[in-house]
């Protein structure tokens, strides 16, 4: 669970850095470094979610990992027992 938290934080932080860079100075070095780090964190969130959540976990938990940028945070919220799903 700790690794998922770290990957989710890195995914969100790198996305924010890339978007700020895009909206302001658009430095190529930031994009060249931040892009692969963000992509790796995104894939890590997906892999860690599928590896650590049992098949019987609340419906939609695994699919939340596929949301770019905030998927890891959505998964963590669901695993912590955030808002119950709407029936």
N, C-alpha and C positions, 0 to 999 in steps of 0.2 A: 504494500500500500504506500510505503514511503517513496519508492521509486516512481510510482504513478503520480504522486503529489509533485515530485521534483520535475518530472517530464511535463506535466500540465503547466507548471509555473514557467518553465523554459519556453514552452510552446507559446504561451500568451505574451511573455516578455519579448520574445524575438518578433512576434507578429506586430506588437506595438512599435518596436524599434524600426521595423521595415516600413510600416505605414507612416511614421513620423519622418523617416528619411525620404520617403517618396513625396510627402507633402511639403517638405522644406528644401533641403539642399541637394537631394538626390545624389549622394556620393556613391560611386560605384563600389568602393571597398566595403561599405556597410552592407550593400546588397549581396556582394560576393561572399561575405562571411556569414551574414545573417540568414540568407536564403537556405543554404544547406543545413545550418543548425536548426532552423525552424522545421524544415522537412524531416530531419531526423527525429526531432522531438515529437512531431505529429505521428510519425510511424511508430515511435516508441509508445506513445499513449495508446494507439490502437492495439499493438501487440500486448502491452501490459494489461489492458482491459480484458482482452480475450483470454489471457493466461491466468488472471487472478480472479475473475468472476465465474462462479459455477453456472452451469446451464440453467439452474432453477432460480437465478436472480431475477429481480423484478423486470417485467417486460420492458424492453426498450433501453436497458442499461448499456448493452454492448453497442447498439446502433448510435447512441449519443457520442461515442468515441469518434465517430466518423465526421462530426461537425468540425470543420477547420477552425483553429484559433481557440475556441472555448470548449471543445469536446471533452477534454480532460477534466475541466472544472465541472461540467455537467455530470460526468460520470461520478466524480467524487461527491457531488451533492446528492446524487441518487443513492450512492452506497451509504452515505451518512444518514439517510432517512429524511431527505428533504421533503418537499410537498408530495403528497400521495398522487398517483396518477388519476386522471379524470376518467370516470367510467362511462 
